[in-house]
């Protein structure tokens, strides 16, 4: 099966996050036909190729977002136009899945890199942060490094933003608007705090730049003739490596009049040292300098495992209508992953 044929089959199999059973069946069946000993947990599929003291995870996700408006074709019906495949998930991230699967096939046929066990895991619910890679990690066992397949134009991403969500509540005193003098208007207090949020500054990261807090939702007031005693707003801060979520939440709380509580902090920022063998191998395999990524991924759940996020396709096409991947990008991704795994083994052997 050619890379184009496999990608077409994957795109033709709908896999909106939470509904990946059919595509997991397809991936498992395909890997088994090549001789892999496949394991399943829910809609997650994984298998190992090779053996050795070093274990490297090769991971991408099977799920997609829901199709948005504006498609010129049926999102779940892949269409080739010249050398470009249009379809939901072609770019994010079934191109990565295809390239990783065919890399596994090549290693099963030719032999895995010496001294390295390659753990291929094609997982579910990355788009929703559900029952995917995170819950699977304890089953996979200890890992020395990880490759996370996302569309990065094959540029090795060694820094990824995290996500800190804060719920802020401004409290005032309710009363009739006609007698508002002396009452504290919660919306006005929230407005002052929203201005204060926009003025917050954090240290810049060399690959990701500055982190800026954004107010994304505001709600308050019960009726048009009543001074509001409560106004709630949410702050979304895309953090960078080195920013501690608990300390940042305290910093924001100290700068505002409103009560500040952490709504979500589980998407942690990630970074891998430039001198790590996996990073050196990725740079050599791609011929590109390392970059940072503003989007989150399953890397957020890998704890202290050194990782590189890299794959065929362009992140700017993700979650948009008329998503696509070119044949050349796909084939380059396959060649890249093979070079990367062999290069990683060589870097480890050199010490």
C-alpha positions in Angstrom: 0.0 0.0 0.0 1.4 3.4 -1.0 1.5 6.3 1.4 -1.2 8.1 -0.6 -3.5 5.0 -0.5 -3.2 4.6 3.2 -3.8 8.3 3.9 -6.9 8.2 1.6 -8.3 5.3 3.6 -7.6 7.0 7.0 -9.3 10.3 5.8 -12.2 8.3 4.5 -12.8 6.8 8.0 -14.6 9.4 10.1 -12.9 9.8 13.6 -14.3 12.9 15.3 -12.9 12.9 18.8 -14.6 10.3 21.0 -15.7 8.2 18.0 -12.5 6.6 16.9 -13.5 2.9 17.0 -13.6 2.4 13.2 -10.2 4.0 12.5 -8.6 2.2 15.5 -9.9 -1.1 14.0 -8.4 -0.1 10.6 -5.0 0.9 12.1 -4.8 -2.2 14.2 -5.7 -4.5 11.3 -3.1 -2.8 9.1 -0.3 -3.1 11.6 -1.2 -6.8 12.4 -1.0 -7.6 8.6 2.6 -6.4 8.7 3.4 -8.7 11.6 3.1 -6.3 14.5 1.8 -7.6 17.9 -0.9 -5.0 18.4 -2.5 -4.0 21.7 -5.7 -2.0 22.3 -7.0 0.1 25.2 -10.3 1.7 24.3 -9.7 3.4 20.9 -5.9 3.5 21.5 -3.6 1.3 19.4 0.0 0.5 20.2 2.8 -1.9 19.4 6.6 -2.1 19.6 9.2 -2.7 17.0 12.7 -3.7 18.0 14.3 -4.0 21.4 17.0 -2.3 23.5 17.7 -0.4 26.6 16.3 2.8 25.2 12.5 3.1 24.5 11.2 5.9 22.3 7.5 6.7 21.9 6.3 7.4 18.4 2.9 8.9 18.8 0.2 10.8 16.9 -3.6 11.0 17.2 -6.4 9.3 15.3 -9.1 11.8 16.1 -10.2 15.0 14.4 -12.3 18.0 15.4 -15.9 18.2 14.1 -16.1 19.6 10.5 -16.7 23.3 10.4 -18.6 25.3 7.8 -17.1 26.4 4.5 -15.9 23.1 3.0 -15.9 22.9 -0.8 -16.1 19.1 -0.6 -17.6 16.6 1.8 -15.1 16.6 4.7 -15.2 12.8 5.2 -14.8 12.0 1.5 -11.2 12.4 0.5 -10.6 14.2 -2.8 -7.3 14.2 -4.7 -6.8 17.3 -6.9 -3.5 16.9 -8.7 -1.1 15.9 -5.9 -3.1 17.3 -3.0 -5.6 15.4 -0.8 -8.5 17.4 0.7 -10.4 16.0 3.6 -10.9 16.3 7.4 -7.8 15.2 9.3 -5.6 15.0 6.2 -3.3 17.6 7.8 -4.2 17.2 11.5 -2.9 14.6 12.0 -3.6 11.6 9.7 -0.6 12.5 7.5 1.5 12.0 10.6 -0.3 8.8 11.4 0.2 7.5 7.9 3.9 8.3 7.9 4.4 6.8 11.3 2.5 3.6 10.4 4.6 3.1 7.2 7.7 3.9 9.2 6.8 1.0 11.5 6.2 -1.2 8.4 9.7 -0.4 7.1 11.3 -1.2 10.5 9.4 -4.5 10.8 10.7 -5.4 7.3 14.3 -4.0 7.5 14.9 -4.2 11.3 14.6 -1.6 14.0 17.4 0.8 14.9 20.0 -1.0 17.1 19.6 -0.7 20.8 16.2 1.1 20.6 12.6 -0.1 21.2 10.3 2.0 19.1 6.9 2.1 20.8 4.3 3.2 18.2 1.1 4.6 19.8 -1.8 5.9 17.7 -4.2 7.4 20.2 -7.6 8.8 20.7 -9.2 12.0 22.0 -6.2 14.3 21.6 -8.5 17.1 20.4 -10.7 16.9 23.6 -8.0 15.8 26.2 -9.9 12.7 27.0 -9.1 8.9 27.1 -6.1 9.0 24.9 -2.4 9.1 25.5 -2.5 10.4 29.0 -4.4 7.4 30.5 -2.4 5.1 28.3 1.1 6.1 29.5 1.1 3.8 32.6 0.4 0.9 30.3 3.2 1.7 27.9 5.8 1.6 30.6 8.9 3.8 31.0 10.0 6.0 28.1 13.4 7.6 27.4 12.2 10.0 24.7 9.1 10.7 22.6 8.2 11.9 19.1 4.8 13.6 18.9 3.4 13.7 15.5 1.7 17.1 14.7 1.9 19.2 11.5 5.0 21.4 11.9 6.2 21.4 8.3 8.9 18.9 9.5 10.5 21.6 11.6 11.5 20.1 15.0 9.5 21.8 17.7 11.3 21.7 21.1 9.1 24.1 23.0 5.4 24.1 23.4 3.0 26.5 25.2 0.9 25.3 28.0 -2.6 26.5 28.9 -3.7 28.0 32.2 -7.3 29.0 32.6 -8.3 31.2 35.5 -11.9 32.0 36.7 -12.1 35.4 38.2 -15.1 36.7 40.2 -15.7 40.3 41.0 -18.1 40.9 44.0 -20.1 44.0 44.5 -23.3 45.1 46.3 -26.7 44.8 44.6 -29.3 47.5 44.7 -31.8 49.5 42.7 -30.1 51.5 39.9 -32.0 54.6 41.2 -30.1 54.3 44.5 -26.8 53.2 43.1 -24.7 55.9 44.8 -22.5 54.2 47.3 -23.1 50.7 45.9 -20.1 48.8 44.5 -20.8 47.7 40.9 -19.3 44.3 40.3 -19.1 44.8 36.5 -17.1 48.0 37.0 -14.7 46.2 39.3 -14.3 43.4 36.7 -13.7 46.1 34.1 -10.8 47.5 36.1 -9.4 44.0 36.5 -9.8 43.2 32.8 -7.7 46.3 32.0 -5.2 45.1 34.6 -5.0 41.7 32.9 -4.2 43.3 29.6 -1.2 45.0 31.3 0.3 41.9 32.8 3.7 41.0 31.4 5.8 37.8 31.7 9.4 36.9 30.7 9.8 36.1 27.0 10.9 32.7 25.9 13.6 32.4 23.2 11.5 30.2 20.9 7.9 31.2 21.9 8.2 34.9 22.7 6.1 36.6 25.3 3.1 35.1 27.1 0.0 37.4 27.2 -3.1 36.8 29.2 -6.4 37.1 27.4 -9.9 37.6 28.8 -12.1 35.2 26.8 -15.5 35.3 28.5 -17.4 37.8 30.7 -20.8 37.4 32.4 -22.6 39.5 35.0 -25.7 41.3 36.0 -29.2 40.0 36.6 -31.4 42.8 35.2 -31.1 46.2 33.5 -32.4 48.1 36.6 -30.3 46.4 39.2 -26.7 47.1 40.3 -24.8 43.8 39.7 -23.3 42.2 42.8 -21.3 39.6 40.8 -19.4 39.5 37.5 -17.4 36.5 36.3 -14.7 36.5 33.7 -12.2 33.9 32.4 -8.5 34.5 31.7 -6.7 32.2 29.2 -2.9 32.4 29.5 -0.8 30.3 27.1 2.3 29.7 29.2 5.9 29.0 28.2 8.5 26.6 29.6 9.7 27.9 33.0 6.4 29.4 34.0 5.0 27.6 37.0 1.2 27.5 36.8 0.5 27.8 40.6 2.9 30.7 40.9 1.5 32.5 37.9 -2.0 32.1 39.3 -0.8 33.7 42.5 0.7 36.5 40.6 -2.5 37.2 38.7 -4.5 37.0 41.9 -2.3 39.6 43.6 -2.7 42.0 40.7 -6.6 41.9 40.7 -9.4 43.0 42.9 -11.4 40.0 41.9 -11.2 36.5 43.4 -9.0 34.3 41.2 -9.2 30.5 41.2 -7.6 28.0 38.8 -10.1 26.6 36.4 -7.7 24.3 34.5 -3.9 23.9 34.7 -3.3 20.4 33.3 -1.8 21.5 30.0 1.7 22.2 31.1 4.3 24.1 29.0 7.0 21.8 27.6 10.6 22.2 26.5 13.4 19.9 25.6 17.1 20.8 25.8 18.9 21.4 22.5 21.6 19.0 23.5 19.3 16.0 23.9 20.1 13.1 21.5 16.5 13.2 20.1 16.8 16.9 19.4 20.2 16.5 17.7 18.8 13.7 15.6 15.7 15.7 14.7 17.7 18.7 13.5 20.0 16.4 11.5 17.0 14.6 10.0 15.2 17.7 9.0 17.9 20.1 8.2 15.9 22.8 10.0 16.5 24.8 13.2 14.3 24.1 16.2 11.1 26.1 16.6 8.5 26.7 19.2 4.8 25.8 19.0 1.9 27.9 20.3 -0.6 25.0 20.1 -1.0 22.3 22.8 -0.7 18.6 22.0 -0.4 15.3 23.9 3.1 16.3 24.7 1.5 18.1 27.7 0.8 14.7 29.3 4.3 13.2 28.9 5.7 14.5 32.2 9.4 14.7 32.2 9.9 12.6 29.1 12.1 14.6 26.6 10.1 15.1 23.4 10.1 16.6 20.0 6.9 17.6 18.2 7.3 17.2 14.5 5.4 16.0 11.4 4.3 16.7 7.8 1.7 19.4 7.1 1.2 23.0 8.3 -0.3 23.9 11.6 -2.1 26.9 10.0 -4.3 24.5 8.0 -5.6 22.7 11.1 -9.2 23.1 12.3 -10.1 24.9 9.1 -12.3 24.1 6.1 -10.7 22.5 3.1 -7.8 21.0 5.1 -5.3 19.3 2.9 -1.9 17.6 2.6 0.2 17.2 -0.4 1.7 13.9 -1.7 5.2 15.4 -1.4 4.7 16.4 2.2 3.4 12.9 3.1 6.4 11.2 1.5 8.8 13.6 3.0 7.3 12.8 6.4 7.8 9.1 6.0 11.4 9.6 5.0 11.9 12.0 7.9 10.6 9.7 10.6 12.8 6.8 9.4 15.9 9.1 9.4 15.0 10.4 12.8 14.7 7.0 14.5 17.9 5.7 13.0 19.6 9.0 13.9 18.4 8.8 17.4 19.9 5.4 17.8 23.2 6.6 16.5 23.2 9.6 18.8 22.5 7.4 21.8 25.3 5.0 20.8 27.7 7.9 20.6 26.8 8.9 24.1 
